[in-house]
């Protein structure tokens, strides 16, 4: 029994050992080397990755090129392999720079002389295509061509296209570039000589990525010999025709040169839209098939080309057009329009100018009217910055250019003429007043004088000491007169001057101790009586006595001031004087006649 148990235990131990060996064999890691992709373009870097190697050991990485040469991975050209060190888990990364040799590359990882892992990759040039349009020409025909070069690399991260050279076929002459355009908007430049056309990106960053293209348009004259002519095109990775080249996909662009057809073509040319210009040659022009025909369009003086239509398709206001490689009938028609000019009109404040900024046809006239607002006047009118004076209208005659007209306005002013007589003043003197404004004046008399009258525009305003003109809209005048004050004022005189001077009152003593009141005449009656007496006694020299005061019982006589004569008293005094004077003269004549008629003694 024990032997059986021992045998059984032995079998179990053997099975466990066998299972452990099998599991250990299955868990062993096989070293692997790989690249980040299978195919590369010239100039790219190959990323080589290793895994499953022993940790922290040095390994040799050997890359054999298609020509069986081996160089270091940095592209320096030094023969031999590179050394790499694995990390703590047995992995490594390695970079290898391609230098443009096409074909199959072999990667080997060695420890001493033992190859632990291997892989391969390829390096192939990027592709490009080149096309030309048109693809045919007649002998000696001059026409435009466009060659388009496209980067056809299949892998978007692949190399960019930086420049190209196009070989001009023998026999083509007069090559002249008119335009170079990159489809992605990048900046490219083109030059041409008798042998080749050279295109280049202006900088490395302007190169074409896969899928983009560059086109060059040029004119050239075909050779006189018929045949097929190839425009051989070479594309480069870098600008300025340096570095690796691309591989052409497809055929090189070719142009087939054919003999000139003998068929005649008619081109009908005509000016349209009425007078205004010409097209030359005009009418029906016969052109050989495949030939070119140029036309010149000219506008008459005062007109311009409005449009040129070729086969009823507008070409714009071009002054010339050429039919190239004519193979069918065509038409060309030109239209013209009269030149127009703008007269810029501007008016300052307080007025207007009409019309405003009109458009005028060539050779036409244009009149303007200038108007000032109420209370203002035209100050100046300038035409093309040259003063024309304060004119109310201006006409541009036979207009052939743009012009300008500008007006300025000023407020109306008026003069108030002041005139002050002797012995006084008026202020201010002769002022100028703006339209609608007010102006006040002060009238002052000198010492010993007073204002006698103020006249405004010859209308008396009385003896006022001030006057104001309001809302002035015309010229005016103001005149002030002055008179001297009287040294002895007469009672009752309005101005205290002029009139008569009455004598001092005389005291009359009473005849008896008991005086009898004497009736006092009225002022007017007294003055009249005294006027008569005075007129008789003094021949009209009137002196009115004052009224005698009524005597009082006392011996002292107090004089009473004379009454103030009114207008009636003065009038009665005057009448009395006239009557008295007349009586005095009559009495004198009567006595004189009596004296001459007296009896004479014998």
C-alpha positions as CSV (number, residue, x, y, z in Angstrom):
1,X,0.0,0.0,0.0
2,X,2.8,2.3,0.9
3,X,4.5,1.6,-2.4
4,X,1.4,2.5,-4.3
5,X,1.2,5.8,-2.4
6,X,4.8,6.5,-3.1
7,X,4.3,5.8,-6.8
8,X,1.3,8.0,-6.9
9,X,3.1,10.9,-5.2
10,X,6.0,10.5,-7.7
11,X,3.6,10.7,-10.6
12,X,2.0,13.8,-9.2
13,X,5.3,15.5,-8.6
14,X,6.3,14.7,-12.2
15,X,3.1,16.1,-13.5
16,X,3.5,19.4,-11.6
17,X,7.1,19.8,-12.8
18,X,6.1,19.1,-16.4
19,X,3.3,21.7,-16.1
20,X,5.6,24.3,-14.6
21,X,8.1,23.8,-17.5
22,X,5.3,24.1,-20.0
23,X,4.0,27.3,-18.4
24,X,7.4,28.8,-18.2
25,X,8.0,28.1,-21.9
26,X,4.7,29.7,-22.8
27,X,5.4,32.9,-20.7
28,X,8.8,33.5,-22.5
29,X,8.6,36.9,-24.5
30,X,9.9,36.9,-28.1
31,X,11.9,40.0,-29.1
32,X,10.2,42.2,-31.8
33,X,11.3,45.1,-33.9
34,X,8.9,47.3,-36.0
35,X,8.6,50.6,-37.8
36,X,5.9,53.3,-37.5
37,X,4.8,52.6,-41.1
38,X,5.7,50.4,-44.0
39,X,6.5,53.0,-46.7
40,X,8.2,56.4,-46.6
41,X,9.0,59.3,-48.8
42,X,12.5,60.8,-49.3
43,X,13.7,62.9,-46.4
44,X,11.3,61.4,-43.8
45,X,12.4,59.9,-40.5
46,X,11.7,56.2,-39.7
47,X,10.8,55.5,-36.1
48,X,12.1,52.0,-35.2
49,X,10.6,50.4,-32.0
50,X,11.9,47.3,-30.2
51,X,10.2,45.3,-27.4
52,X,10.7,41.9,-25.6
53,X,14.4,42.3,-25.2
54,X,16.4,41.9,-21.9
55,X,16.2,44.9,-19.7
56,X,19.0,47.5,-19.6
57,X,21.3,46.0,-22.2
58,X,23.0,47.4,-25.3
59,X,21.9,46.3,-28.7
60,X,23.1,47.0,-32.3
61,X,20.5,48.4,-34.8
62,X,21.6,47.8,-38.3
63,X,19.7,49.3,-41.3
64,X,20.8,48.0,-44.7
65,X,19.8,50.3,-47.6
66,X,18.6,49.2,-51.1
67,X,22.2,49.5,-52.4
68,X,23.4,47.2,-49.5
69,X,25.2,50.0,-47.8
70,X,24.9,50.7,-44.0
71,X,25.1,54.1,-42.5
72,X,24.3,55.5,-39.1
73,X,20.8,56.5,-38.4
74,X,21.3,60.3,-38.3
75,X,22.2,60.3,-42.0
76,X,25.7,61.5,-41.4
77,X,27.1,58.9,-43.8
78,X,29.3,57.1,-41.2
79,X,29.3,53.4,-42.0
80,X,28.2,51.0,-39.4
81,X,25.3,50.3,-37.0
82,X,24.0,52.4,-34.1
83,X,23.9,51.3,-30.5
84,X,20.7,51.5,-28.4
85,X,20.1,50.6,-24.8
86,X,16.9,48.9,-23.7
87,X,14.9,50.3,-20.8
88,X,13.8,48.5,-17.6
89,X,11.2,46.4,-19.4
90,X,13.4,45.6,-22.5
91,X,12.0,48.2,-24.9
92,X,13.8,50.9,-27.1
93,X,13.1,53.6,-29.7
94,X,15.4,54.6,-32.6
95,X,15.1,57.1,-35.4
96,X,16.6,56.7,-38.9
97,X,16.7,59.6,-41.4
98,X,16.1,58.6,-45.1
99,X,18.3,60.2,-47.7
100,X,16.3,59.6,-50.9
101,X,17.5,56.1,-52.1
102,X,14.4,54.3,-53.3
103,X,13.8,50.6,-52.5
104,X,13.6,48.1,-49.7
105,X,15.3,48.8,-46.4
106,X,16.2,45.9,-43.9
107,X,16.3,46.5,-40.1
108,X,18.2,44.1,-37.8
109,X,18.6,44.1,-34.1
110,X,21.8,42.2,-32.9
111,X,23.3,41.2,-29.6
112,X,27.0,40.5,-30.4
113,X,26.7,38.8,-33.7
114,X,23.3,37.2,-33.1
115,X,20.3,38.6,-34.9
116,X,17.5,38.8,-32.3
117,X,14.8,40.5,-34.5
118,X,14.3,41.9,-38.0
119,X,11.8,43.8,-40.2
120,X,11.7,45.8,-43.5
121,X,10.3,49.0,-44.9
122,X,10.4,50.8,-48.3
123,X,11.3,54.4,-49.4
124,X,9.6,55.6,-52.6
125,X,9.5,59.0,-54.1
126,X,6.2,61.0,-53.9
127,X,4.3,61.3,-57.1
128,X,3.1,64.4,-59.1
129,X,1.2,65.0,-62.4
130,X,1.7,67.6,-65.0
131,X,-0.9,68.7,-67.7
132,X,-1.0,71.4,-70.4
133,X,-3.9,73.2,-72.0
134,X,-4.5,73.5,-74.9
135,X,-2.9,70.4,-76.3
136,X,-2.8,71.5,-79.9
137,X,-1.6,74.5,-82.0
138,X,-1.2,75.4,-85.6
139,X,2.2,76.1,-87.0
140,X,3.5,79.6,-86.1
141,X,0.4,80.1,-84.0
142,X,0.8,82.3,-80.9
143,X,-1.5,81.5,-78.1
144,X,-1.7,81.2,-74.3
145,X,-0.9,77.9,-72.5
146,X,-1.4,76.7,-68.9
147,X,0.7,74.0,-67.3
148,X,-0.6,72.6,-64.0
149,X,1.6,70.6,-61.6
150,X,-0.2,68.7,-58.8
151,X,1.3,67.0,-55.7
152,X,-0.1,63.5,-55.9
153,X,1.6,62.0,-52.8
154,X,-0.9,59.5,-51.4
155,X,0.0,60.0,-47.7
156,X,-1.1,63.4,-46.5
157,X,1.9,63.7,-44.1
158,X,4.2,63.1,-47.0
159,X,6.6,65.5,-48.6
160,X,5.6,68.9,-49.9
161,X,6.3,70.1,-53.4
162,X,8.5,73.2,-53.4
163,X,9.6,73.9,-57.0
164,X,9.6,72.7,-60.6
165,X,11.4,73.1,-63.9
166,X,9.6,72.9,-67.3
167,X,11.8,72.4,-70.3
168,X,10.5,74.3,-73.4
169,X,10.4,72.1,-76.5
170,X,12.8,73.1,-79.3
171,X,10.9,75.3,-81.8
172,X,8.6,77.1,-79.4
173,X,9.6,80.7,-79.1
174,X,8.6,84.0,-77.5
175,X,7.6,82.3,-74.2
176,X,6.3,84.9,-71.8
177,X,4.7,84.2,-68.3
178,X,1.5,86.1,-67.5
179,X,0.5,84.4,-64.2
180,X,1.6,81.9,-61.5
181,X,-1.1,80.7,-59.1
182,X,-1.1,78.1,-56.3
183,X,-4.4,76.4,-55.6
184,X,-4.0,76.9,-51.8
185,X,-3.2,80.6,-52.1
186,X,0.5,80.2,-51.3
187,X,3.0,82.5,-52.9
188,X,4.9,81.2,-55.9
189,X,7.2,82.9,-58.5
190,X,7.9,82.0,-62.1
191,X,10.6,83.0,-64.6
192,X,11.1,82.0,-68.2
193,X,13.9,82.2,-70.8
194,X,14.4,80.6,-74.2
195,X,15.1,77.1,-72.7
196,X,12.9,76.6,-69.6
197,X,10.3,77.8,-67.3
198,X,11.2,77.8,-63.6
199,X,8.7,77.8,-60.8
200,X,9.4,78.0,-57.0
201,X,7.6,78.6,-53.7
202,X,8.7,81.9,-52.2
203,X,9.5,80.1,-48.9
204,X,9.5,76.6,-47.5
205,X,6.2,77.2,-45.7
206,X,4.7,78.1,-49.1
207,X,5.2,74.5,-50.5
208,X,2.3,72.5,-51.8
209,X,0.9,69.7,-49.6
210,X,-0.5,66.6,-51.2
211,X,-3.6,67.3,-53.3
212,X,-2.6,71.0,-54.0
213,X,-1.3,72.3,-57.3
214,X,0.5,75.2,-59.0
215,X,-0.4,76.6,-62.4
216,X,1.7,78.8,-64.7
217,X,0.0,80.6,-67.7
218,X,2.2,81.8,-70.5
219,X,2.1,82.7,-74.2
220,X,4.2,81.0,-76.8
221,X,4.6,80.8,-80.5
222,X,4.5,77.3,-82.0
223,X,7.2,76.0,-84.4
224,X,6.8,75.9,-88.1
225,X,7.1,72.1,-88.2
226,X,4.3,69.9,-87.4
227,X,4.7,67.2,-84.7
228,X,4.4,66.3,-81.0
229,X,6.3,68.5,-78.6
230,X,6.9,67.4,-75.0
231,X,7.1,70.0,-72.1
232,X,9.3,67.9,-69.8
233,X,8.5,68.8,-66.2
234,X,10.6,68.0,-63.1
235,X,9.2,68.5,-59.5
236,X,11.4,69.1,-56.4
237,X,10.7,68.8,-52.7
238,X,12.4,72.0,-51.7
239,X,12.1,75.6,-53.1
240,X,14.7,76.8,-55.6
241,X,15.0,73.4,-57.3
242,X,17.0,71.7,-54.5
243,X,16.7,68.4,-52.6
244,X,14.9,65.3,-53.7
245,X,12.7,65.1,-56.7
246,X,9.2,63.7,-57.2
247,X,8.3,60.8,-59.5
248,X,6.0,61.7,-62.4
249,X,2.7,59.8,-62.4
250,X,1.5,59.4,-66.0
251,X,2.9,61.1,-69.1
252,X,4.7,64.4,-69.6
253,X,2.5,67.2,-71.1
254,X,2.7,67.4,-74.9
255,X,1.4,69.8,-77.5
256,X,0.6,68.6,-81.0
257,X,1.4,71.2,-83.7
258,X,-0.8,70.9,-86.8
259,X,-0.6,72.6,-90.2
260,X,-2.6,75.8,-90.7
261,X,-6.1,75.1,-92.0
262,X,-7.0,76.7,-95.3
263,X,-10.6,77.4,-94.2
264,X,-11.4,81.1,-94.0
265,X,-13.3,82.5,-90.9
266,X,-15.4,85.7,-90.8
267,X,-15.3,88.0,-87.7
268,X,-18.0,90.7,-87.8
269,X,-17.0,93.8,-85.8
270,X,-19.2,96.8,-85.2
271,X,-19.6,99.8,-82.9
272,X,-23.0,99.8,-81.2
273,X,-24.9,102.2,-79.0
274,X,-24.8,105.1,-81.4
275,X,-22.0,107.6,-81.9
276,X,-19.1,107.7,-79.5
277,X,-16.3,105.6,-80.9
278,X,-14.9,103.1,-83.4
279,X,-13.6,99.5,-83.7
280,X,-10.8,98.6,-86.1
281,X,-10.8,96.8,-88.3
282,X,-14.6,97.1,-88.7
283,X,-17.2,95.2,-90.7
284,X,-16.6,91.6,-91.8
285,X,-13.0,90.5,-91.4
286,X,-11.8,87.3,-93.1
287,X,-9.4,85.2,-91.0
288,X,-7.6,82.0,-91.8
289,X,-8.5,79.1,-89.6
290,X,-6.0,78.8,-86.8
291,X,-4.8,82.4,-87.1
292,X,-5.2,85.2,-84.7
293,X,-7.0,88.5,-85.2
294,X,-6.7,91.6,-83.1
295,X,-9.1,94.5,-82.8
296,X,-8.7,98.0,-81.4
297,X,-11.5,99.9,-79.7
298,X,-11.3,103.7,-79.5
299,X,-13.7,106.2,-77.9
300,X,-14.2,109.6,-79.4
301,X,-13.4,112.7,-77.4
302,X,-15.9,113.1,-74.6
303,X,-16.8,109.5,-74.6
304,X,-15.5,106.3,-73.1
305,X,-15.8,102.6,-73.8
306,X,-18.8,101.2,-72.0
307,X,-18.5,97.5,-72.9
308,X,-17.1,95.1,-75.5
309,X,-19.0,92.0,-76.2
310,X,-17.5,89.0,-78.0
311,X,-20.0,86.5,-79.3
312,X,-22.5,88.4,-77.0
313,X,-20.5,87.8,-73.9
314,X,-19.2,90.9,-72.1
315,X,-15.5,91.4,-71.9
316,X,-15.7,94.7,-70.0
317,X,-14.6,98.1,-71.1
318,X,-11.4,96.8,-72.9
319,X,-9.6,98.9,-75.5
320,X,-8.5,95.8,-77.5
321,X,-9.3,92.2,-78.0
322,X,-7.5,89.3,-79.9
323,X,-9.2,86.2,-81.2
324,X,-6.6,83.4,-80.9
325,X,-6.5,80.2,-83.0
326,X,-9.7,81.1,-84.8
327,X,-11.6,78.1,-85.9
328,X,-15.1,79.4,-86.1
329,X,-17.1,82.5,-87.0
330,X,-17.2,85.2,-84.3
331,X,-18.6,88.6,-83.6
332,X,-17.3,91.6,-81.6
333,X,-19.3,94.7,-80.7
334,X,-18.3,97.8,-78.8
335,X,-20.6,100.3,-77.0
336,X,-19.7,103.8,-75.8
337,X,-21.1,106.3,-73.3
338,X,-20.6,110.0,-72.9
339,X,-18.3,111.1,-70.2
340,X,-19.9,112.7,-67.1
341,X,-18.5,115.0,-64.5
342,X,-19.5,116.1,-61.0
343,X,-19.7,119.7,-59.9
344,X,-19.5,119.7,-56.2
345,X,-21.6,122.6,-54.8
346,X,-21.4,123.7,-51.2
347,X,-23.1,126.6,-49.4
348,X,-22.1,128.1,-46.1
349,X,-24.5,128.9,-43.3
350,X,-27.4,131.3,-43.9
351,X,-27.9,130.6,-47.6
352,X,-28.2,128.0,-50.4
353,X,-26.9,127.0,-53.8
354,X,-29.0,125.1,-56.3
355,X,-28.7,122.5,-57.8
356,X,-26.6,120.4,-55.3
357,X,-23.8,118.3,-56.7
358,X,-25.2,117.7,-60.2
359,X,-23.7,115.3,-62.8
360,X,-23.0,117.0,-66.1
361,X,-22.4,115.5,-69.5
362,X,-19.2,116.2,-71.4
363,X,-19.5,119.6,-73.2
364,X,-22.8,120.6,-71.5
365,X,-23.5,123.7,-69.5
366,X,-24.6,123.9,-65.9
367,X,-26.1,127.0,-64.2
368,X,-26.2,127.6,-60.4
369,X,-28.4,129.9,-58.4
370,X,-27.1,131.3,-55.1
371,X,-29.6,132.7,-52.6
372,X,-29.0,134.3,-49.2
373,X,-31.4,133.9,-46.3
374,X,-33.5,136.9,-45.0
375,X,-31.2,139.3,-43.3
376,X,-28.1,138.0,-45.0
377,X,-26.2,138.6,-48.3
378,X,-23.8,136.7,-50.5
379,X,-20.3,137.4,-49.3
380,X,-18.3,135.5,-52.0
381,X,-18.6,132.7,-54.6
382,X,-15.5,130.6,-55.4
383,X,-15.3,128.4,-58.5
384,X,-12.5,125.9,-58.3
385,X,-11.2,128.0,-55.4
386,X,-11.1,131.2,-57.4
387,X,-13.2,134.1,-56.2
388,X,-16.0,135.3,-58.5
389,X,-17.2,138.0,-56.2
390,X,-20.7,138.2,-54.6
391,X,-22.6,136.9,-57.6
392,X,-26.1,135.5,-57.3
393,X,-25.6,133.0,-60.2
394,X,-22.8,131.2,-62.1
395,X,-22.8,129.0,-65.2
396,X,-20.2,126.4,-66.1
397,X,-19.9,126.3,-69.9
398,X,-18.7,123.3,-72.0
399,X,-17.9,121.2,-69.0
400,X,-14.9,118.8,-69.6
401,X,-13.7,118.1,-66.1
402,X,-14.9,118.0,-62.5
403,X,-15.4,121.3,-60.8
404,X,-16.4,122.9,-57.5
405,X,-18.5,125.9,-56.5
406,X,-18.6,127.2,-52.9
407,X,-20.5,130.1,-51.5
408,X,-20.3,132.1,-48.2
409,X,-22.8,134.4,-46.7
410,X,-22.6,137.3,-44.3
411,X,-25.3,139.1,-42.1
412,X,-26.6,142.4,-43.4
413,X,-25.4,145.5,-41.5
414,X,-27.0,149.0,-41.4
415,X,-25.7,152.4,-40.4
416,X,-27.5,154.7,-38.0
417,X,-26.4,158.2,-38.8
418,X,-26.1,160.4,-35.6
419,X,-26.1,164.2,-35.7
420,X,-25.8,166.3,-32.5
421,X,-26.3,170.1,-32.6
422,X,-24.0,172.5,-30.7
423,X,-23.8,172.3,-27.0
424,X,-24.6,168.6,-26.7
425,X,-23.8,165.0,-27.8
426,X,-25.3,161.8,-28.9
427,X,-23.7,158.4,-28.2
428,X,-22.7,156.1,-29.8
429,X,-21.8,158.0,-33.0
430,X,-22.8,156.5,-36.4
431,X,-22.8,152.9,-35.3
432,X,-23.1,149.8,-37.6
433,X,-25.9,147.5,-36.5
434,X,-26.5,143.8,-37.6
435,X,-29.8,142.8,-39.1
436,X,-32.5,142.4,-36.5
437,X,-30.4,143.7,-33.7
438,X,-31.3,146.6,-31.3
439,X,-29.3,149.8,-30.7
440,X,-29.8,152.3,-27.9
441,X,-28.6,156.0,-27.9
442,X,-28.0,158.4,-25.1
443,X,-28.6,162.2,-25.7
444,X,-26.8,164.6,-23.3
445,X,-26.8,168.5,-23.2
446,X,-23.8,170.4,-22.1
447,X,-23.8,172.5,-18.9
448,X,-26.2,175.5,-19.2
449,X,-28.1,173.9,-22.1
450,X,-30.9,171.5,-22.4
451,X,-32.4,169.2,-25.1
452,X,-34.8,171.0,-27.3
453,X,-35.8,168.2,-29.6
454,X,-34.8,164.7,-30.9
455,X,-35.7,163.6,-34.4
456,X,-35.6,160.0,-35.6
457,X,-35.7,159.6,-39.4
458,X,-36.9,163.3,-39.4
459,X,-39.8,162.6,-37.1
460,X,-39.7,164.5,-33.7
461,X,-39.6,162.3,-30.6
462,X,-39.6,165.3,-28.2
463,X,-36.9,166.4,-25.8
464,X,-36.0,162.8,-24.9
465,X,-32.6,161.9,-23.4
466,X,-32.5,158.4,-24.9
467,X,-33.8,156.4,-27.8
468,X,-33.6,152.7,-28.9
469,X,-33.9,151.3,-32.4
470,X,-35.4,147.8,-32.2
471,X,-35.1,144.9,-34.8
472,X,-33.1,147.1,-37.2
473,X,-33.7,146.1,-40.9
474,X,-32.7,149.4,-42.6
475,X,-30.5,152.5,-42.3
476,X,-31.7,155.2,-39.9
477,X,-30.9,158.7,-38.6
478,X,-31.2,160.4,-35.2
479,X,-30.7,164.1,-34.7
480,X,-30.6,166.0,-31.4
481,X,-30.8,169.8,-30.9
482,X,-30.0,171.8,-27.8
483,X,-30.8,175.4,-26.5
484,X,-29.4,177.6,-23.8
485,X,-31.1,177.9,-20.4
486,X,-32.4,181.6,-19.5
487,X,-30.4,183.3,-16.7
488,X,-33.6,184.8,-15.0
489,X,-36.5,182.4,-15.2
490,X,-40.0,183.9,-15.6
491,X,-42.6,182.5,-13.4
492,X,-45.0,180.4,-15.5
493,X,-42.4,179.6,-18.3
494,X,-42.3,175.8,-18.9
495,X,-38.5,175.7,-19.4
496,X,-37.6,178.5,-17.0
497,X,-36.2,180.8,-19.8
498,X,-37.5,183.4,-22.2
499,X,-40.5,185.8,-21.6
500,X,-40.7,189.1,-19.8
501,X,-39.1,190.4,-16.5
502,X,-41.7,192.2,-14.3
503,X,-40.5,195.2,-12.1
504,X,-40.2,194.9,-8.4
505,X,-43.5,195.9,-6.6
506,X,-43.8,199.5,-5.2
507,X,-45.4,200.2,-1.9
508,X,-48.2,202.8,-2.0
509,X,-49.0,204.6,1.3
510,X,-52.6,204.8,2.4
511,X,-54.2,208.4,2.0
512,X,-56.1,208.1,5.2
513,X,-55.6,206.2,8.4
514,X,-58.6,204.1,7.4
515,X,-57.9,202.9,4.0
516,X,-60.6,201.9,1.6
517,X,-60.0,198.7,-0.1
518,X,-59.3,199.2,-3.8
519,X,-60.8,196.6,-6.2
520,X,-58.2,194.5,-7.7
521,X,-58.6,193.8,-11.4
522,X,-58.0,190.4,-12.8
523,X,-54.6,189.6,-14.1
524,X,-55.7,189.7,-17.7
525,X,-57.5,193.1,-17.3
526,X,-54.5,194.6,-15.5
527,X,-52.1,193.5,-18.1
528,X,-54.3,194.8,-20.9
529,X,-54.6,198.2,-19.2
530,X,-50.9,198.5,-18.5
531,X,-50.3,197.5,-22.1
532,X,-52.4,200.4,-23.3
533,X,-50.8,202.9,-21.0
534,X,-47.4,201.6,-21.7
535,X,-48.0,201.7,-25.4
536,X,-49.2,205.3,-25.2
537,X,-46.4,206.3,-22.9
538,X,-43.5,204.4,-24.5
539,X,-44.5,203.8,-28.0
540,X,-45.0,200.1,-27.7
541,X,-42.1,199.3,-25.2
542,X,-44.2,197.2,-22.9
543,X,-43.3,196.9,-19.2
544,X,-46.0,195.3,-17.2
545,X,-46.2,196.6,-13.6
546,X,-46.8,194.3,-10.8
547,X,-50.2,194.5,-9.0
548,X,-50.2,196.9,-6.1
549,X,-50.9,195.3,-2.7
550,X,-54.0,196.5,-0.8
551,X,-53.0,199.0,1.9
552,X,-53.4,197.9,5.5
553,X,-54.3,200.0,8.5
554,X,-50.7,200.0,9.5
555,X,-48.2,202.4,7.9
556,X,-46.0,199.6,6.8
557,X,-46.6,198.3,3.3
558,X,-45.7,194.7,2.6
559,X,-45.2,194.1,-1.1
560,X,-47.2,191.3,-2.6
561,X,-45.5,189.1,-5.3
562,X,-46.9,189.6,-8.7
563,X,-49.4,187.1,-9.8
564,X,-48.2,184.5,-12.2
565,X,-49.5,185.5,-15.6
566,X,-51.0,182.8,-17.7
567,X,-51.3,182.6,-21.4
568,X,-54.5,184.8,-21.4
569,X,-52.7,187.5,-19.4
570,X,-49.8,187.6,-21.8
571,X,-52.2,187.8,-24.8
572,X,-54.1,190.8,-23.2
573,X,-50.9,192.5,-22.5
574,X,-49.9,192.2,-26.1
575,X,-53.3,193.5,-27.3
576,X,-53.1,196.4,-24.9
577,X,-49.7,197.3,-26.1
578,X,-50.8,197.3,-29.7
579,X,-53.9,199.5,-29.0
580,X,-51.8,201.9,-26.8
581,X,-49.2,202.3,-29.5
582,X,-51.8,202.9,-32.2
583,X,-53.5,205.6,-30.1
584,X,-50.2,207.2,-29.3
585,X,-49.3,207.5,-33.0
586,X,-52.8,208.8,-33.9
587,X,-52.6,211.5,-31.2
588,X,-49.1,212.5,-32.3
589,X,-50.3,212.9,-35.9
590,X,-53.4,214.9,-34.8
591,X,-51.3,217.3,-32.8
592,X,-48.8,217.7,-35.6
593,X,-51.5,218.6,-38.1
594,X,-53.1,221.1,-35.7
595,X,-49.7,222.8,-35.3
596,X,-49.2,223.2,-39.1
597,X,-52.8,224.6,-39.6
598,X,-52.6,227.2,-36.8
599,X,-53.2,230.9,-37.9
600,X,-50.0,232.6,-38.8
601,X,-49.5,236.2,-37.4
602,X,-49.3,239.0,-39.8
